[in-house]
Amino acid sequence: MNRLVEIRSQESLCRERAALDSERRVFWLAQAQEWEQRALDEIAYHFRECNRFQAELTAA
């Protein structure tokens, strides 16, 4: 979960930069969107791994 914290931190940083850099706002928001998607992917991976582990325990 530390990885998720790092990813969300990067997303937040990009959103802050978007607020401060009006000339490149669209760029920074796009970067934030990419980090947000990485966070969602990380969450999905975590749940898949938990479910896989649970299924292995149930099967044993």
One Martini backbone bead per residue (centre of mass of N, CA, C, O) as a GRO file, in nm:
protein
   60
    1MET     BB    1   0.051   0.067  -0.009
    2ASN     BB    2   0.286   0.262  -0.051
    3ARG     BB    3   0.250   0.293  -0.353
    4LEU     BB    4  -0.021   0.441  -0.341
    5VAL     BB    5   0.081   0.688  -0.192
    6GLU     BB    6   0.282   0.776  -0.412
    7ILE     BB    7   0.081   0.807  -0.641
    8ARG     BB    8  -0.108   1.015  -0.503
    9SER     BB    9   0.114   1.225  -0.467
   10GLN     BB   10   0.162   1.275  -0.768
   11GLU     BB   11  -0.120   1.363  -0.836
   12SER     BB   12  -0.127   1.606  -0.645
   13LEU     BB   13   0.111   1.757  -0.766
   14CYS     BB   14  -0.017   1.799  -1.045
   15ARG     BB   15  -0.263   1.961  -0.945
   16GLU     BB   16  -0.100   2.191  -0.822
   17ARG     BB   17   0.043   2.276  -1.083
   18ALA     BB   18  -0.215   2.342  -1.237
   19ALA     BB   19  -0.295   2.580  -1.047
   20LEU     BB   20  -0.008   2.744  -1.102
   21ASP     BB   21  -0.001   2.659  -1.429
   22SER     BB   22  -0.178   2.797  -1.675
   23GLU     BB   23  -0.015   2.719  -1.938
   24ARG     BB   24   0.001   2.388  -1.827
   25ARG     BB   25  -0.268   2.268  -1.718
   26VAL     BB   26  -0.339   2.038  -1.913
   27PHE     BB   27  -0.088   1.872  -1.866
   28TRP     BB   28  -0.118   1.829  -1.554
   29LEU     BB   29  -0.396   1.694  -1.570
   30ALA     BB   30  -0.302   1.455  -1.740
   31GLN     BB   31  -0.099   1.351  -1.536
   32ALA     BB   32  -0.302   1.307  -1.308
   33GLN     BB   33  -0.471   1.099  -1.462
   34GLU     BB   34  -0.250   0.888  -1.484
   35TRP     BB   35  -0.210   0.851  -1.177
   36GLU     BB   36  -0.498   0.767  -1.118
   37GLN     BB   37  -0.489   0.509  -1.289
   38ARG     BB   38  -0.260   0.376  -1.133
   39ALA     BB   39  -0.416   0.358  -0.869
   40LEU     BB   40  -0.645   0.179  -0.973
   41ASP     BB   41  -0.459  -0.052  -1.060
   42GLU     BB   42  -0.342  -0.107  -0.779
   43ILE     BB   43  -0.607  -0.180  -0.643
   44ALA     BB   44  -0.684  -0.413  -0.830
   45TYR     BB   45  -0.436  -0.584  -0.772
   46HIS     BB   46  -0.480  -0.620  -0.472
   47PHE     BB   47  -0.756  -0.768  -0.496
   48ARG     BB   48  -0.660  -1.002  -0.669
   49GLU     BB   49  -0.454  -1.110  -0.465
   50CYS     BB   50  -0.651  -1.155  -0.232
   51ASN     BB   51  -0.840  -1.350  -0.385
   52ARG     BB   52  -0.629  -1.560  -0.454
   53PHE     BB   53  -0.547  -1.627  -0.167
   54GLN     BB   54  -0.830  -1.711  -0.071
   55ALA     BB   55  -0.868  -1.941  -0.278
   56GLU     BB   56  -0.626  -2.110  -0.181
   57LEU     BB   57  -0.731  -2.154   0.108
   58THR     BB   58  -1.001  -2.291   0.028
   59ALA     BB   59  -0.866  -2.530  -0.140
   60ALA     BB   60  -0.685  -2.652   0.109
   0.00000   0.00000   0.00000
